[in-house]
């Protein structure tokens, strides 16, 4: 399973035992409700102009029809708008506003391009569509766990500029990878193996640090996130 391979690779990159993260996600898609990972098929409907140009009257009856795509579609790539001003200009051309995924990471396959926010900046970068590709989107739990070594990636779903693309529906398949519900999301657990000796020689300092920061498990963080969303 691709997710297991990525979790193993993440563990190696963090100087952890290669099975560490897999053990924290061992109930993915098990059906026992001990893990919130899920697979979703998402559909974005066509964008139709509501200007009554496609409506006509005959007597007391009103008829409407769907406008077809252009007979001579423009297949040129969309223009690049990767600065803050360009992002503002796209605000009225979005299926969804800026957001981050919550879990460890998301695997995304889509039939059209997306827009990602570049880490450490206010710039947005368009990502063209590469058939058969799978995007890996780091989530908020991974950011908390690694103390932003892998920051949560902000992204948005744009409405295409070309008429022939707006006139058809768009699909994407996403696998949202979450840790098991009882997994404690404690950054101190992800300290490199090389630091284990230092941790034993300085136990008091480590306990003081833990006492200052409340640690939640994955399910508690998920509930906290939903609560914050519902209050906005």
N, C-alpha and C positions, 0 to 999 in steps of 0.2 A: 504494500500500500504506500502510495506516494507520501502521505502525511507521516507515516512512521519513518520513512527514509529522511524526510526533512527534519523531524524531531531529533533523529540521531545526529544529523549534520550540525544542527544548532548546538547540541550538547558538546560535540567535539570543538566547535568554534568558541565555546565558552570555557574550554578546558575542564569539562565535567566528564564523568563516566559516560560512555556513549549510550548507555541504556537509561540514564537518569530521567530524561524527559519522556521517553516512551512509557516508563513506569508510572508517570504522572498523568498519562492519557490512555491508560489501558482499557477503559470502558467506552471508548469512542464507538458509536453506532451499535452498542451491545443490546439496546432495547430495554435495559434494566433501570433507566431513569437516573443513573448515577453520573451521567455526563451530558452536557448540553450541546455537544457537537451535532450539527444537522446539515443536510443537503437540501438545497432549494433550487427550483427552476423559476427564474424571474422573467416577466414579459413586460415590455414597454410598448404600448399601443402606438399606431401611426399618429402623426400630428396633422390634423385637418384644420384648415382655415375656417373659422366661423364668421365669415363676412357676408353670408347670404348670396355669394356669387354662384353657389351651386344649388340654388333654390329658384324655382319659377312657379308661377300660378297659371292655372287654366280654369276659368270660371271661378267657382268657389273652392276649388281644390288646390292644394299646395303640393308640389312634387320636389323631391330633393334627390341628389345623386352624388356619388363620391368622385372627386376629381382624380384623374389618373396621373401617374408620374409623367414627367416631360418626355416627349418622343425622342428628344436628343439630350439625354442626361449628361451632366458634367461629372466625369470620372476623375478629375484632377484632385489631388490630395487637399484636404482642408488647410487653410492658411494657419501658420503657427502664431499662437498668441500665448506666450509663456511668461509675460510680465504681469505685475499687479494690475496695471491699467487694462490689459487684455482680459484678465480674469473678471474684473468688474463689468466689462462690456458683455461678458457671457452670462451674467447673472440672470438675464431674462430669457436665456436659451437653455435652461437646465431641466432635466427630469427630476433631479434631486439636488439639494444644497450640499455644502461641504459636510462630510461626516467621516468618522473612523469606525472600523469594525472593532468589536469588543474582545474577542477571544485571543487565542495564541496567534493564529494567522488564518487567512482565508485563501483558498485556491479558487481562482476565477477563470472560467472559459467563457468567451463572449463572441458575438458575431459582428461587433463594431468597436470603434475606438473608445478609449476612456481618457480621463484627465486626472493626473496625480499632482499633488503638491510636493515640490522638491524639499527634502529634509533640510532644516536649518535656514529656510528662506521663506519669503512670501510669494515666491514665483510658482506658477503652475505650468506643467508640461504636458502637452498632448501625447498620448501613446497610440500609435497607429494600430490597426487591426492586422494581426498575423495569424492566419488560419491554423488551427491546431495548437496554438500556444496556450499555456496556462500561466496566469499571473499569480504571484505570491504576494499577498498584502499583509504586512505585519499588523497585529492588533494591539489593543490597549493593555491586555493582561501581559503580553510579552514585553511591552514597554515597562510596565510596573516591575515585572519580575527581574528584568535585566538592567533596571535603573536607566532606561532610555538608551542603552547601547543599541537596541533595535527599536527605534521609536515607532509609534503607531502612525501609519501612513494615511494622511488625509486624501480623500478622493471625492469625485463628483461624477454624476452621469449627465452628459451633455445632450442637447438636441442637435442633430447634425444640421449643418448649414445648407447642404445640397438638398434640393427639392425631392429628388428620387429616393434619397435615404430617409427623409422625413415621412414619405408616403407609405413606408412599409414598417411593420412591427419589428421589434428587436428582442433578442433572447439572450440570456446568460444563465450559466449553471455555476453555483457557488457552493463550496464545501467550507463550512465555518468550523474550524478546529478549536475545541475548548479543552482545558484540563478537566480531570475528574472533579466532581463537585466538592469533595472533601479535601482537595489538594490545597495546602496553605501556600499563598503567593507571597513568599518571603524572600526578598533579594539576598539575604545572608545565606540562603541555602544554595545559591548559585556561585558562591566563591570558588575560585579555581582550586583544584586539588593541591597545588603547590602551597596554598595558604593554610592547609589544615594544621600544620605544625604550629604556625603562629596563633591560630585560634585556640589551641590547647594551652599555649604558654600565656595567653592573655584572656582568660575566660571572663574576668570581671568586666573588662571594657566591652566585651561583646554583649554581655547581659544588660549592661546599662543602655547600649544602643537599642536593643530590642525593646526595652521597657519604654523608651521614648516614642516608639512608632507602633501603632496598633496593626496587627497582621490579620488579614481576612482570608477565608478560603475562597475558592473560585465561585461557588454558588452565592456567597454573601456579596462578593463584588458585583456579580451579575444583577442581583436584586437591588443593590445600591445604585447601579447605573440606570436601571429602569425607573427607579424612584425619582432620580434626578431628571430624567427625560419627561416624566409625567408632570413634573412641577414647573416645567418651562413652557 
